[in-house]
Amino acid sequence: MKIDNVGRTVLYKLLYFADFNYFELYEKSLTNESYKKLPYGPAPNHFKLSVDELTQEGKIKETELKYLDKSKFHYSSLIKPKYSFSREEKEVIDSVINKLSHMSAKEISEYSHGDMPWRATEDYEIIDYGFVFYRDPEYTVRVYNDSN
């Protein structure tokens, strides 16, 4: 499936929400990636390293498209990906893709700015996964029992 609006910015946010939603549900990271609070929203720390490695291995292609004074990066798989996600991992990934992948880079960046982990983190610092337990209802993916 190809979704034309998914460039680097959208991909950053999809990865972030997949990881943080999974953490909220299962209290462990999906990817073990760390994310930094940047002006346009959360970004994975090791994305470039991973892209470079996958490109060198001939598994993906990164294409830079110029738009006026900005660049947009697209990623294409050159081979059929091999993965072994658990049912729970796949459900979280699919849920994030279904809910957010239609958004433009600007829309998903603005949406990510409302998520508590991003809001609670100082600029350019690593985002603490534990902040997912303080999310507003719009972002929460876990059902909490309010009875004490």
N, C-alpha and C positions, 0 to 999 in steps of 0.2 A: 504494500500500500504506500503510495506516495502522497504526501501532504505538502503542497507548495509553500505554505507560509512558515514551515519549520526550518528556520535557520539556527545559527548558534545561540542567539538570545532565547528563543522559544525552547530549544533543546536544553539549555541550562535550567530553565524553570521547570520543565517536565521532569528532569532528573531530580531536582530539588524536591518537588512535590511527591514524586514516587518514593524517594528515600525518607522524607519526613512523615509522610502518611503511613508508610510501613512501620516506621519507628513508633508512631502514636498507637498503632494497632498491636504490634508485637514486641515492642520495647527492645528492638535491635535494628541496626542499620541494614538496609537492603544491599548497599554497595561498599560500605566502609569508607565512603568518600567524605571529605570535609568540605564545607561550603563557606565562602567568605561573603560578608555583607558589602556589596558594591552599590554605587549610585542607581543602577538600573535593576537592582534586585540581587538575589543570591546567585552565586556562580561556583561551580565545582572547582576545587583547587588543582586537580590533576587532569583536567580535561585536555589541555594542549599536549601533555605527555602521552595520554592515551591515544589521541588522534594521530600524533606523530608515529607512535608504535604501530598502530593499525594500518596507517598509510605505508610505512616501510615494509610491512608484511604483505602488502598487496590486498588487504581485506576491505579497505574503504578508500573512497576518493573524496577529497575536500575541494570544493569549487568556490572561488571567490567571484562574486558578481558585484560590479560597481554601479551604484545609484547616486548620481550627482556627486556629493562629497563624502558618501558613506560606502562601506563595503558590506555585503551580505554573504555569509558563508553557508553553503549547503553541503550535505554529506550523503554519499551514495554508497551502498554496499556493493562490493565487486564480487563477492562470493555469497553463497547461501549461509547465513549465520547459524552457528551451532550454539545452542543454549539449553540449559536444563533448569528452568524455573520451577519452583514448587507451585502448587495450586494457589496458595496464598499470595506468593510473589506476583504471579501472573495476574491475579485478580486486581491487586493494587496498581500494577503497571497499566493494565487495560482501563481501569477506572480513571486514572489520571489522564491518559490519552483521550478517552472519550469525553471527559469533562473540559479539558483545557487546550487540546491541540488545535482547535479552530481559532484560537485567539491570535491576534497579531503580536509582534514583539512588544509594541507599546502597551497593548491591553494586558498581556500576561505579566509584564513588568509591573504595571500599576497594581494588578491583582496581587502579586507577590508582596508588594509593600504593605498590604493589609494583614499579612500573616504574622502572628506573634513572634515566632523565632527571629524573623528579619527585623521586626520593630524593636525587639528587646536587645538587639546586638549593636554595639558601637560600630561606626563606619570602619570598613576594611578589616574588621576582626572576624574570627571564626565563629560561625553560628552554632550555638549549643543545641543539640537535638532535644534536650530536656525541656526546652521552651514549648514544645508541641503540646504539653499538658496544660498550657495556659491559653490555648487558642480560643478565639471567638467562635461562636456557633457556625458561622458561615464557612469556616475552614476545618472544623472538627470532623474527623472520620470515625471516631470511636464512640460507642454508646456508653455513657457514664451512668452509673447508678447513683442518683441523688439522695436516696434514703440513707439516713445515718443510724 
